[in-house]
Amino acid sequence: MWRVTTKRILVLAGRGRYEDPWHDHAATSHLLARILGEPGAGGDPDAVVQVRSTWRDALDDLDAADLLVVNSGTGRPDPGFDGSDDEWRAFHERLAAWARAGGAVLALHQAANTFADAPAWEDVLGGRWVPGTSMHPPIGDATFRLAPGHAITDGLAVVEAFDERYCFLNVAGSAQVLGTVADDGGAAHPVLWVQEAHGGRTVYSALGHGVRSFESPTHRELLRRAAAWLLA
């Protein structure tokens, strides 16, 4: 149960159906909780932040949340392991309805490649990883360039982080692109955007592969700015 507070943030960590062996969703989700809510670290001192695994009942009290952070991945759809698509339908319908009714979503990294069993997720996210088209060069130190003209990016020109550079994502025409990264050939690819066409507010950032990415001061600043805008 939530306790009465100013802001309520729910971090959804990939588990079971929405986890994989390449991403430590538990570790990065707990780092996110600390970044967004720890007093003295630049987060919201009035926030209560909860981390929950992606189980079917994880969103049963979603209406009480002010911000949903999605940090989950491709996973292993297996009816014998975690239930069928039909058994997960209520989870996805609840998320989509909440987002379209004005909900605030901060979606990170593999969120572009999660919830493949939920077609509505792409509309909420404002984009998608396209199997066979989207890719990333080898992980390493990277520079993510941000565009001015939005509260999230004004005064923050670049993010420097050890991370993957997602390329060739499908981005909705209704999304406002706020950040790009260059591939090995120098071509720029959208990796940060906001989406409001569905009725709520979503920020997607392709950053966040692992713990090292969140050690970047500029990445932490970007996350706090995104959360502040979503909660405004």
PEMOLIN-V828324 format. One record per pair of residues at least 12 apart in sequence whose C-alpha atoms are under 10 Angstrom apart, sorted by the first residue. I is the first residue (numbers start at 1). J is the second residue. D is the distance in whole Angstrom. If there is no record, write none. Layout:
i=I j=J d=D
i=I j=J d=D
This chain:
i=1 j=61 d=8
i=1 j=64 d=9
i=2 j=48 d=8
i=2 j=49 d=10
i=2 j=50 d=9
i=2 j=61 d=9
i=2 j=64 d=7
i=2 j=65 d=9
i=3 j=48 d=8
i=3 j=64 d=10
i=4 j=47 d=10
i=4 j=48 d=9
i=4 j=64 d=10
i=5 j=46 d=7
i=5 j=47 d=7
i=5 j=48 d=7
i=6 j=44 d=9
i=6 j=45 d=9
i=6 j=46 d=6
i=6 j=47 d=6
i=6 j=48 d=8
i=6 j=66 d=9
i=7 j=37 d=9
i=7 j=44 d=8
i=7 j=45 d=9
i=7 j=46 d=6
i=7 j=47 d=5
i=7 j=48 d=6
i=7 j=49 d=8
i=7 j=64 d=10
i=7 j=65 d=8
i=7 j=66 d=6
i=7 j=67 d=8
i=7 j=231 d=8
i=8 j=37 d=10
i=8 j=46 d=9
i=8 j=47 d=6
i=8 j=48 d=5
i=8 j=49 d=6
i=8 j=50 d=8
i=8 j=64 d=7
i=8 j=65 d=5
i=8 j=66 d=5
i=8 j=67 d=7
i=8 j=68 d=9
i=8 j=231 d=10
i=9 j=33 d=8
i=9 j=36 d=8
i=9 j=37 d=8
i=9 j=47 d=7
i=9 j=48 d=6
i=9 j=49 d=5
i=9 j=50 d=6
i=9 j=51 d=9
i=9 j=62 d=10
i=9 j=64 d=9
i=9 j=65 d=6
i=9 j=66 d=6
i=9 j=67 d=5
i=9 j=68 d=6
i=9 j=69 d=7
i=9 j=104 d=10
i=9 j=105 d=10
i=9 j=227 d=9
i=9 j=231 d=9
i=10 j=33 d=9
i=10 j=48 d=8
i=10 j=49 d=6
i=10 j=50 d=5
i=10 j=51 d=6
i=10 j=52 d=7
i=10 j=58 d=10
i=10 j=59 d=9
i=10 j=62 d=8
i=10 j=64 d=10
i=10 j=65 d=6
i=10 j=66 d=8
i=10 j=67 d=6
i=10 j=68 d=5
i=10 j=69 d=6
i=10 j=70 d=9
i=10 j=105 d=10
i=11 j=29 d=7
i=11 j=30 d=8
i=11 j=32 d=8
i=11 j=33 d=7
i=11 j=36 d=10
i=11 j=49 d=7
i=11 j=50 d=6
i=11 j=51 d=5
i=11 j=52 d=6
i=11 j=53 d=8
i=11 j=54 d=10
i=11 j=67 d=8
i=11 j=68 d=6
i=11 j=69 d=5
i=11 j=70 d=6
i=11 j=71 d=7
i=11 j=72 d=10
i=11 j=105 d=10
i=11 j=106 d=9
i=11 j=107 d=10
i=12 j=25 d=9
i=12 j=26 d=9
i=12 j=29 d=7
i=12 j=50 d=9
i=12 j=51 d=6
i=12 j=52 d=5
i=12 j=53 d=6
i=12 j=54 d=6
i=12 j=55 d=9
i=12 j=58 d=8
i=12 j=59 d=9
i=12 j=68 d=7
i=12 j=69 d=6
i=12 j=70 d=5
i=12 j=71 d=6
i=12 j=72 d=7
i=12 j=107 d=10
i=13 j=25 d=5
i=13 j=26 d=6
i=13 j=27 d=9
i=13 j=28 d=8
i=13 j=29 d=6
i=13 j=30 d=9
i=13 j=51 d=7
i=13 j=52 d=6
i=13 j=53 d=5
i=13 j=54 d=6
i=13 j=55 d=9
i=13 j=69 d=9
i=13 j=70 d=7
i=13 j=71 d=5
i=13 j=72 d=5
i=13 j=73 d=9
i=14 j=26 d=7
i=14 j=29 d=9
i=14 j=52 d=9
i=14 j=53 d=6
i=14 j=54 d=5
i=14 j=55 d=9
i=14 j=70 d=8
i=14 j=71 d=6
i=14 j=72 d=4
i=14 j=73 d=6
i=14 j=74 d=9
i=14 j=75 d=8
i=14 j=110 d=9
i=14 j=111 d=9
i=14 j=114 d=9
i=15 j=52 d=9
i=15 j=53 d=5
i=15 j=54 d=5
i=15 j=55 d=7
i=15 j=71 d=10
i=15 j=72 d=7
i=15 j=73 d=8
i=15 j=75 d=8
i=15 j=76 d=10
i=16 j=53 d=8
i=16 j=54 d=7
i=16 j=55 d=8
i=16 j=72 d=10
i=16 j=73 d=10
i=16 j=74 d=10
i=16 j=75 d=7
i=16 j=76 d=7
i=16 j=77 d=9
i=16 j=78 d=9
i=16 j=81 d=8
i=16 j=82 d=7
i=17 j=54 d=8
i=17 j=55 d=8
i=17 j=56 d=10
i=17 j=72 d=9
i=17 j=73 d=9
i=17 j=74 d=8
i=17 j=75 d=5
i=17 j=76 d=5
i=17 j=77 d=5
i=17 j=78 d=7
i=17 j=79 d=9
i=17 j=81 d=8
i=17 j=82 d=6
i=17 j=83 d=9
i=17 j=88 d=10
i=17 j=114 d=10
i=17 j=115 d=9
i=18 j=53 d=9
i=18 j=54 d=7
i=18 j=55 d=9
i=18 j=71 d=9
i=18 j=72 d=6
i=18 j=73 d=5
i=18 j=74 d=5
i=18 j=75 d=4
i=18 j=76 d=7
i=18 j=77 d=8
i=18 j=110 d=10
i=18 j=111 d=10
i=18 j=113 d=10
i=18 j=114 d=7
i=18 j=115 d=7
i=18 j=116 d=10
i=19 j=53 d=10
i=19 j=54 d=9
i=19 j=71 d=10
i=19 j=72 d=6
i=19 j=73 d=5
i=19 j=74 d=6
i=19 j=75 d=4
i=19 j=76 d=7
i=19 j=110 d=10
i=19 j=114 d=9
i=20 j=72 d=9
i=20 j=73 d=7
i=20 j=74 d=7
i=20 j=75 d=5
i=20 j=76 d=8
i=21 j=75 d=9
i=22 j=73 d=10
i=22 j=209 d=9
i=22 j=210 d=9
i=23 j=71 d=10
i=23 j=72 d=9
i=23 j=73 d=8
i=23 j=110 d=9
i=23 j=208 d=9
i=23 j=209 d=7
i=23 j=210 d=7
i=23 j=211 d=9
i=24 j=71 d=10
i=24 j=72 d=10
i=24 j=209 d=8
i=24 j=210 d=7
i=24 j=211 d=8
i=25 j=53 d=9
i=25 j=71 d=7
i=25 j=72 d=7
i=25 j=73 d=8
i=25 j=110 d=10
i=25 j=208 d=10
i=25 j=209 d=9
i=25 j=210 d=8
i=25 j=211 d=9
i=26 j=51 d=9
i=26 j=52 d=9
i=26 j=53 d=8
i=26 j=71 d=9
i=26 j=72 d=9
i=27 j=210 d=8
i=27 j=211 d=7
i=28 j=71 d=8
i=28 j=208 d=8
i=28 j=209 d=8
i=28 j=210 d=6
i=28 j=211 d=6
i=28 j=212 d=9
i=28 j=213 d=9
i=28 j=214 d=8
i=29 j=50 d=10
i=29 j=51 d=7
i=29 j=52 d=9
i=29 j=53 d=10
i=29 j=69 d=9
i=29 j=70 d=9
i=29 j=71 d=7
i=29 j=72 d=9
i=29 j=208 d=10
i=29 j=210 d=10
i=29 j=211 d=9
i=30 j=49 d=10
i=30 j=50 d=9
i=30 j=51 d=7
i=30 j=52 d=10
i=30 j=211 d=10
i=31 j=211 d=8
i=31 j=214 d=7
i=31 j=215 d=9
i=31 j=220 d=10
i=32 j=49 d=9
i=32 j=51 d=9
i=32 j=69 d=9
i=32 j=71 d=9
i=32 j=208 d=10
i=32 j=211 d=10
i=32 j=214 d=8
i=32 j=220 d=9
i=32 j=223 d=8
i=32 j=224 d=10
i=33 j=47 d=10
i=33 j=48 d=9
i=33 j=49 d=6
i=33 j=50 d=7
i=33 j=51 d=7
i=33 j=69 d=9
i=34 j=49 d=8
i=35 j=49 d=10
i=35 j=214 d=9
i=35 j=220 d=7
i=35 j=221 d=9
i=35 j=223 d=8
i=35 j=224 d=7
i=36 j=48 d=9
i=36 j=49 d=8
i=36 j=220 d=9
i=36 j=221 d=10
i=36 j=223 d=7
i=36 j=224 d=6
i=36 j=225 d=10
i=36 j=226 d=10
i=36 j=227 d=7
i=36 j=228 d=9
i=37 j=49 d=6
i=37 j=50 d=10
i=37 j=224 d=9
i=41 j=220 d=10
i=41 j=224 d=10
i=42 j=220 d=9
i=42 j=221 d=8
i=42 j=224 d=7
i=42 j=225 d=10
i=43 j=220 d=9
i=43 j=221 d=9
i=43 j=223 d=9
i=43 j=224 d=6
i=43 j=225 d=9
i=43 j=227 d=9
i=43 j=228 d=9
i=44 j=224 d=8
i=44 j=227 d=9
i=44 j=228 d=8
i=47 j=66 d=10
i=48 j=65 d=10
i=49 j=65 d=10
i=49 j=67 d=9
i=49 j=68 d=10
i=50 j=65 d=10
i=50 j=68 d=10
i=51 j=69 d=9
i=53 j=71 d=10
i=53 j=72 d=9
i=54 j=70 d=9
i=54 j=71 d=9
i=54 j=72 d=8
i=54 j=91 d=10
i=55 j=82 d=8
i=55 j=88 d=9
i=55 j=91 d=9
i=56 j=82 d=9
i=56 j=83 d=9
i=56 j=87 d=8
i=56 j=88 d=6
i=56 j=89 d=9
i=56 j=90 d=8
i=56 j=91 d=6
i=56 j=92 d=9
i=57 j=88 d=9
i=57 j=90 d=9
i=57 j=91 d=7
i=58 j=91 d=8
i=59 j=90 d=9
i=59 j=91 d=7
i=59 j=92 d=9
i=59 j=94 d=7
i=59 j=95 d=7
i=60 j=90 d=9
i=60 j=91 d=8
i=60 j=94 d=8
i=60 j=95 d=10
i=61 j=94 d=10
i=62 j=94 d=8
i=62 j=95 d=8
i=62 j=98 d=8
i=62 j=103 d=9
i=63 j=94 d=9
i=63 j=95 d=10
i=63 j=98 d=7
i=63 j=99 d=10
i=63 j=103 d=9
i=65 j=98 d=10
i=65 j=103 d=9
i=65 j=104 d=9
i=66 j=102 d=10
i=66 j=103 d=7
i=66 j=104 d=7
i=66 j=105 d=9
i=66 j=230 d=9
i=66 j=231 d=7
i=67 j=99 d=10
i=67 j=103 d=7
i=67 j=104 d=5
i=67 j=105 d=6
i=67 j=106 d=7
i=67 j=201 d=10
i=67 j=202 d=10
i=67 j=227 d=8
i=67 j=228 d=10
i=67 j=230 d=7
i=67 j=231 d=7
i=68 j=95 d=9
i=68 j=99 d=9
i=68 j=103 d=8
i=68 j=104 d=6
i=68 j=105 d=5
i=68 j=106 d=6
i=68 j=107 d=8
i=68 j=202 d=10
i=68 j=227 d=10
i=68 j=230 d=10
i=69 j=104 d=9
i=69 j=105 d=6
i=69 j=106 d=5
i=69 j=107 d=6
i=69 j=108 d=8
i=69 j=111 d=10
i=69 j=202 d=10
i=69 j=203 d=10
i=69 j=204 d=10
i=69 j=227 d=9
i=70 j=105 d=7
i=70 j=106 d=6
i=70 j=107 d=5
i=70 j=108 d=6
i=70 j=109 d=9
i=70 j=110 d=9
i=70 j=111 d=6
i=70 j=112 d=10
i=70 j=114 d=9
i=70 j=204 d=9
i=71 j=106 d=9
i=71 j=107 d=6
i=71 j=108 d=6
i=71 j=109 d=7
i=71 j=110 d=7
i=71 j=111 d=6
i=71 j=112 d=10
i=71 j=114 d=9
i=71 j=208 d=9
i=71 j=209 d=10
i=72 j=107 d=9
i=72 j=108 d=8
i=72 j=109 d=8
i=72 j=110 d=6
i=72 j=111 d=6
i=72 j=112 d=9
i=72 j=113 d=8
i=72 j=114 d=6
i=72 j=115 d=9
i=73 j=108 d=10
i=73 j=109 d=8
i=73 j=110 d=5
i=73 j=111 d=6
i=73 j=112 d=8
i=73 j=113 d=6
i=73 j=114 d=5
i=73 j=115 d=8
i=73 j=116 d=9
i=74 j=110 d=7
i=74 j=111 d=8
i=74 j=112 d=9
i=74 j=113 d=6
i=74 j=114 d=5
i=74 j=115 d=7
i=74 j=116 d=7
i=75 j=113 d=9
i=75 j=114 d=7
i=75 j=115 d=9
i=75 j=116 d=9
i=77 j=115 d=10
i=77 j=116 d=9
i=77 j=117 d=9
i=84 j=117 d=10
i=85 j=117 d=7
i=85 j=118 d=9
i=86 j=117 d=9
i=88 j=117 d=9
i=88 j=118 d=9
i=89 j=117 d=9
i=89 j=118 d=8
i=91 j=118 d=10
i=92 j=115 d=8
i=92 j=117 d=9
i=92 j=118 d=6
i=92 j=119 d=9
i=92 j=120 d=8
i=92 j=121 d=8
i=93 j=118 d=8
i=93 j=120 d=8
i=93 j=121 d=10
i=95 j=118 d=10
i=95 j=120 d=9
i=95 j=121 d=9
i=95 j=124 d=9
i=96 j=118 d=9
i=96 j=119 d=10
i=96 j=120 d=7
i=96 j=121 d=7
i=96 j=123 d=9
i=96 j=124 d=7
i=96 j=198 d=9
i=96 j=200 d=10
i=97 j=120 d=10
i=97 j=124 d=10
i=97 j=198 d=10
i=97 j=199 d=10
i=97 j=200 d=10
i=98 j=199 d=10
i=98 j=200 d=8
i=99 j=121 d=10
i=99 j=124 d=7
i=99 j=125 d=10
i=99 j=196 d=10
i=99 j=198 d=8
i=99 j=199 d=7
i=99 j=200 d=5
i=99 j=201 d=7
i=99 j=202 d=8
i=100 j=123 d=10
i=100 j=124 d=7
i=100 j=196 d=9
i=100 j=197 d=9
i=100 j=198 d=5
i=100 j=199 d=5
i=100 j=200 d=5
i=100 j=201 d=9
i=101 j=198 d=9
i=101 j=199 d=6
i=101 j=200 d=6
i=101 j=201 d=10
i=102 j=196 d=9
i=102 j=198 d=9
i=102 j=199 d=6
i=102 j=200 d=4
i=102 j=201 d=7
i=102 j=202 d=10
i=103 j=124 d=10
i=103 j=198 d=10
i=103 j=199 d=8
i=103 j=200 d=5
i=103 j=201 d=6
i=103 j=202 d=8
i=103 j=230 d=9
i=103 j=231 d=10
i=104 j=124 d=10
i=104 j=196 d=10
i=104 j=199 d=10
i=104 j=200 d=6
i=104 j=201 d=5
i=104 j=202 d=6
i=104 j=203 d=8
i=104 j=227 d=9
i=104 j=229 d=9
i=104 j=230 d=6
i=104 j=231 d=7
i=104 j=232 d=10
i=105 j=124 d=8
i=105 j=125 d=8
i=105 j=194 d=10
i=105 j=195 d=10
i=105 j=200 d=8
i=105 j=201 d=6
i=105 j=202 d=5
i=105 j=203 d=6
i=105 j=204 d=8
i=105 j=226 d=10
i=105 j=227 d=9
i=105 j=230 d=7
i=105 j=231 d=10
i=106 j=125 d=9
i=106 j=194 d=9
i=106 j=201 d=9
i=106 j=202 d=6
i=106 j=203 d=5
i=106 j=204 d=6
i=106 j=205 d=8
i=106 j=223 d=9
i=106 j=226 d=7
i=106 j=227 d=7
i=106 j=230 d=8
i=107 j=124 d=10
i=107 j=125 d=7
i=107 j=202 d=7
i=107 j=203 d=6
i=107 j=204 d=5
i=107 j=205 d=6
i=107 j=206 d=8
i=107 j=207 d=10
i=108 j=192 d=9
i=108 j=203 d=8
i=108 j=204 d=6
i=108 j=205 d=5
i=108 j=206 d=6
i=108 j=207 d=6
i=108 j=208 d=6
i=108 j=209 d=9
i=108 j=223 d=10
i=109 j=129 d=10
i=109 j=163 d=10
i=109 j=164 d=9
i=109 j=165 d=10
i=109 j=166 d=8
i=109 j=191 d=9
i=109 j=192 d=10
i=109 j=204 d=8
i=109 j=205 d=6
i=109 j=206 d=4
i=109 j=207 d=5
i=109 j=208 d=5
i=109 j=209 d=6
i=109 j=210 d=10
i=110 j=128 d=10
i=110 j=129 d=8
i=110 j=166 d=10
i=110 j=204 d=10
i=110 j=205 d=9
i=110 j=206 d=7
i=110 j=207 d=9
i=110 j=208 d=8
i=110 j=209 d=8
i=111 j=125 d=8
i=111 j=127 d=10
i=111 j=128 d=8
i=111 j=129 d=9
i=111 j=204 d=8
i=111 j=205 d=9
i=111 j=206 d=8
i=112 j=125 d=7
i=112 j=126 d=9
i=112 j=127 d=7
i=112 j=128 d=5
i=112 j=129 d=5
i=112 j=130 d=9
i=112 j=166 d=10
i=112 j=169 d=8
i=112 j=170 d=9
i=112 j=171 d=10
i=112 j=204 d=8
i=112 j=205 d=9
i=112 j=206 d=8
i=113 j=127 d=10
i=113 j=128 d=6
i=113 j=129 d=5
i=113 j=130 d=8
i=113 j=131 d=9
i=113 j=134 d=10
i=113 j=169 d=10
i=114 j=128 d=9
i=114 j=129 d=9
i=116 j=128 d=10
i=116 j=129 d=10
i=120 j=198 d=10
i=122 j=170 d=9
i=122 j=171 d=9
i=122 j=172 d=9
i=123 j=171 d=10
i=123 j=172 d=8
i=123 j=174 d=10
i=123 j=175 d=10
i=123 j=195 d=9
i=123 j=196 d=10
i=123 j=197 d=8
i=123 j=198 d=7
i=124 j=195 d=7
i=124 j=196 d=8
i=124 j=197 d=8
i=124 j=198 d=6
i=124 j=199 d=9
i=124 j=200 d=8
i=124 j=201 d=8
i=124 j=202 d=7
i=124 j=203 d=10
i=124 j=204 d=10
i=125 j=171 d=9
i=125 j=172 d=9
i=125 j=175 d=9
i=125 j=193 d=9
i=125 j=194 d=8
i=125 j=195 d=7
i=125 j=196 d=9
i=125 j=197 d=10
i=125 j=198 d=9
i=125 j=201 d=9
i=125 j=202 d=6
i=125 j=203 d=8
i=125 j=204 d=7
i=126 j=170 d=9
i=126 j=171 d=6
i=126 j=172 d=5
i=126 j=173 d=8
i=126 j=174 d=7
i=126 j=175 d=6
i=126 j=176 d=9
i=126 j=193 d=8
i=126 j=194 d=8
i=126 j=195 d=5
i=126 j=196 d=8
i=126 j=197 d=8
i=126 j=198 d=9
i=126 j=202 d=8
i=126 j=203 d=9
i=126 j=204 d=8
i=127 j=169 d=7
i=127 j=170 d=5
i=127 j=171 d=4
i=127 j=172 d=5
i=127 j=173 d=9
i=127 j=174 d=10
i=127 j=175 d=8
i=127 j=193 d=9
i=127 j=195 d=9
i=127 j=204 d=9
i=128 j=168 d=10
i=128 j=169 d=6
i=128 j=170 d=5
i=128 j=171 d=7
i=128 j=172 d=9
i=129 j=166 d=9
i=129 j=167 d=9
i=129 j=168 d=8
i=129 j=169 d=5
i=129 j=170 d=6
i=129 j=171 d=9
i=130 j=168 d=8
i=130 j=169 d=6
i=130 j=170 d=7
i=131 j=169 d=10
i=133 j=167 d=9
i=133 j=168 d=6
i=133 j=169 d=8
i=133 j=170 d=9
i=134 j=166 d=7
i=134 j=167 d=6
i=134 j=168 d=5
i=134 j=169 d=5
i=134 j=170 d=8
i=135 j=164 d=10
i=135 j=165 d=8
i=135 j=166 d=6
i=135 j=167 d=5
i=135 j=168 d=7
i=135 j=169 d=8
i=135 j=183 d=10
i=136 j=163 d=10
i=136 j=164 d=6
i=136 j=165 d=5
i=136 j=166 d=5
i=136 j=167 d=6
i=136 j=168 d=9
i=136 j=183 d=8
i=136 j=184 d=10
i=137 j=164 d=7
i=137 j=165 d=6
i=137 j=166 d=8
i=137 j=167 d=8
i=137 j=183 d=7
i=137 j=184 d=7
i=138 j=163 d=9
i=138 j=164 d=7
i=138 j=165 d=8
i=138 j=184 d=10
i=139 j=162 d=7
i=139 j=163 d=5
i=139 j=164 d=5
i=139 j=165 d=7
i=139 j=166 d=10
i=139 j=209 d=9
i=140 j=161 d=8
i=140 j=162 d=5
i=140 j=163 d=6
i=140 j=164 d=7
i=140 j=165 d=9
i=140 j=213 d=10
i=141 j=160 d=7
i=141 j=161 d=6
i=141 j=162 d=4
i=141 j=163 d=6
i=141 j=164 d=8
i=141 j=165 d=10
i=141 j=213 d=9
i=142 j=159 d=8
i=142 j=160 d=6
i=142 j=161 d=6
i=142 j=162 d=6
i=142 j=163 d=6
i=142 j=164 d=8
i=142 j=165 d=7
i=142 j=181 d=8
i=142 j=182 d=9
i=142 j=183 d=10
i=142 j=213 d=10
i=143 j=158 d=7
i=143 j=159 d=6
i=143 j=160 d=5
i=143 j=161 d=7
i=143 j=162 d=9
i=143 j=163 d=9
i=143 j=165 d=9
i=143 j=180 d=9
i=143 j=181 d=7
i=143 j=182 d=8
i=144 j=157 d=9
i=144 j=158 d=6
i=144 j=159 d=5
i=144 j=160 d=6
i=144 j=161 d=8
i=144 j=163 d=10
i=144 j=165 d=9
i=144 j=179 d=7
i=144 j=180 d=6
i=144 j=181 d=5
i=144 j=182 d=8
i=144 j=188 d=10
i=144 j=189 d=10
i=144 j=190 d=10
i=144 j=191 d=8
i=144 j=192 d=9
i=144 j=206 d=10
i=144 j=207 d=9
i=144 j=219 d=10
i=145 j=157 d=6
i=145 j=158 d=5
i=145 j=159 d=7
i=145 j=160 d=9
i=145 j=178 d=8
i=145 j=179 d=5
i=145 j=180 d=5
i=145 j=181 d=6
i=145 j=182 d=9
i=145 j=188 d=9
i=145 j=190 d=10
i=145 j=191 d=9
i=145 j=192 d=9
i=146 j=158 d=5
i=146 j=159 d=8
i=146 j=177 d=9
i=146 j=178 d=6
i=146 j=179 d=4
i=146 j=180 d=7
i=146 j=181 d=9
i=146 j=190 d=10
i=146 j=191 d=10
i=146 j=192 d=8
i=146 j=193 d=10
i=146 j=222 d=10
i=147 j=177 d=8
i=147 j=178 d=5
i=147 j=179 d=6
i=147 j=180 d=8
i=147 j=192 d=10
i=148 j=178 d=8
i=148 j=179 d=9
i=149 j=178 d=9
i=150 j=176 d=10
i=150 j=178 d=8
i=150 j=194 d=10
i=150 j=229 d=10
i=151 j=225 d=8
i=151 j=226 d=8
i=151 j=228 d=9
i=151 j=229 d=7
i=152 j=178 d=8
i=152 j=194 d=10
i=152 j=203 d=10
i=152 j=221 d=9
i=152 j=222 d=7
i=152 j=223 d=9
i=152 j=224 d=9
i=152 j=225 d=5
i=152 j=226 d=6
i=152 j=227 d=9
i=152 j=228 d=8
i=152 j=229 d=7
i=152 j=230 d=10
i=153 j=178 d=7
i=153 j=179 d=9
i=153 j=221 d=10
i=153 j=222 d=8
i=153 j=225 d=8
i=153 j=226 d=9
i=154 j=225 d=10
i=156 j=218 d=8
i=156 j=221 d=8
i=156 j=222 d=8
i=156 j=225 d=10
i=157 j=179 d=9
i=157 j=218 d=10
i=158 j=179 d=9
i=158 j=180 d=10
i=158 j=181 d=10
i=158 j=218 d=8
i=158 j=219 d=9
i=158 j=222 d=9
i=159 j=179 d=9
i=159 j=181 d=10
i=159 j=207 d=10
i=159 j=216 d=8
i=159 j=217 d=8
i=159 j=218 d=5
i=159 j=219 d=6
i=159 j=220 d=9
i=159 j=221 d=9
i=159 j=222 d=8
i=160 j=213 d=9
i=160 j=216 d=7
i=160 j=217 d=8
i=160 j=218 d=6
i=160 j=219 d=7
i=161 j=207 d=8
i=161 j=208 d=9
i=161 j=212 d=8
i=161 j=213 d=5
i=161 j=214 d=8
i=161 j=215 d=8
i=161 j=216 d=5
i=161 j=217 d=9
i=161 j=218 d=8
i=161 j=219 d=7
i=161 j=220 d=10
i=162 j=207 d=9
i=162 j=208 d=9
i=162 j=209 d=9
i=162 j=210 d=9
i=162 j=211 d=9
i=162 j=212 d=6
i=162 j=213 d=5
i=162 j=214 d=9
i=162 j=215 d=9
i=162 j=216 d=8
i=162 j=219 d=10
i=163 j=206 d=9
i=163 j=207 d=7
i=163 j=208 d=7
i=163 j=209 d=6
i=163 j=210 d=7
i=163 j=211 d=9
i=163 j=212 d=8
i=163 j=213 d=6
i=163 j=214 d=9
i=164 j=181 d=10
i=164 j=206 d=8
i=164 j=207 d=7
i=164 j=208 d=8
i=164 j=209 d=6
i=164 j=210 d=9
i=164 j=213 d=9
i=165 j=180 d=9
i=165 j=181 d=7
i=165 j=182 d=8
i=165 j=183 d=7
i=165 j=184 d=10
i=165 j=189 d=9
i=165 j=190 d=10
i=165 j=191 d=8
i=165 j=206 d=8
i=165 j=207 d=8
i=165 j=209 d=10
i=166 j=180 d=9
i=166 j=181 d=8
i=166 j=182 d=9
i=166 j=183 d=8
i=166 j=189 d=8
i=166 j=190 d=8
i=166 j=191 d=7
i=166 j=205 d=10
i=166 j=206 d=6
i=166 j=207 d=8
i=167 j=180 d=9
i=167 j=181 d=8
i=167 j=182 d=8
i=167 j=183 d=7
i=167 j=187 d=9
i=167 j=188 d=8
i=167 j=189 d=6
i=167 j=190 d=7
i=167 j=191 d=8
i=167 j=206 d=9
i=168 j=183 d=10
i=168 j=188 d=9
i=168 j=189 d=6
i=168 j=190 d=8
i=168 j=191 d=9
i=169 j=189 d=8
i=169 j=190 d=7
i=169 j=191 d=8
i=169 j=206 d=10
i=170 j=190 d=9
i=171 j=190 d=8
i=171 j=191 d=9
i=171 j=192 d=10
i=171 j=193 d=9
i=171 j=195 d=10
i=172 j=193 d=10
i=172 j=195 d=8
i=172 j=197 d=10
i=173 j=195 d=10
i=173 j=197 d=10
i=174 j=194 d=9
i=174 j=195 d=7
i=174 j=196 d=8
i=174 j=197 d=6
i=174 j=198 d=9
i=175 j=192 d=10
i=175 j=193 d=6
i=175 j=194 d=6
i=175 j=195 d=5
i=175 j=196 d=7
i=175 j=197 d=8
i=175 j=202 d=9
i=175 j=203 d=10
i=175 j=204 d=10
i=176 j=190 d=10
i=176 j=192 d=9
i=176 j=193 d=5
i=176 j=194 d=5
i=176 j=195 d=6
i=176 j=196 d=9
i=176 j=203 d=10
i=177 j=189 d=10
i=177 j=190 d=6
i=177 j=191 d=8
i=177 j=192 d=6
i=177 j=193 d=4
i=177 j=194 d=7
i=177 j=195 d=9
i=177 j=203 d=10
i=177 j=204 d=10
i=178 j=190 d=8
i=178 j=191 d=8
i=178 j=192 d=5
i=178 j=193 d=5
i=178 j=194 d=7
i=178 j=203 d=10
i=178 j=204 d=10
i=178 j=205 d=9
i=179 j=191 d=6
i=179 j=192 d=5
i=179 j=193 d=7
i=179 j=205 d=9
i=179 j=206 d=10
i=180 j=192 d=7
i=180 j=193 d=9
i=180 j=206 d=10
i=181 j=206 d=10
i=190 j=205 d=9
i=190 j=206 d=9
i=191 j=204 d=8
i=191 j=205 d=6
i=191 j=206 d=5
i=191 j=207 d=8
i=192 j=204 d=6
i=192 j=205 d=5
i=192 j=206 d=6
i=192 j=207 d=8
i=193 j=205 d=7
i=193 j=206 d=9
i=194 j=226 d=9
i=194 j=230 d=10
i=200 j=230 d=9
i=201 j=229 d=9
i=201 j=230 d=6
i=201 j=231 d=9
i=202 j=226 d=9
i=202 j=227 d=10
i=202 j=229 d=10
i=202 j=230 d=7
i=203 j=223 d=10
i=203 j=226 d=7
i=203 j=227 d=9
i=203 j=229 d=9
i=203 j=230 d=8
i=204 j=226 d=9
i=205 j=222 d=9
i=205 j=223 d=9
i=205 j=226 d=9
i=207 j=219 d=8
i=207 j=223 d=10
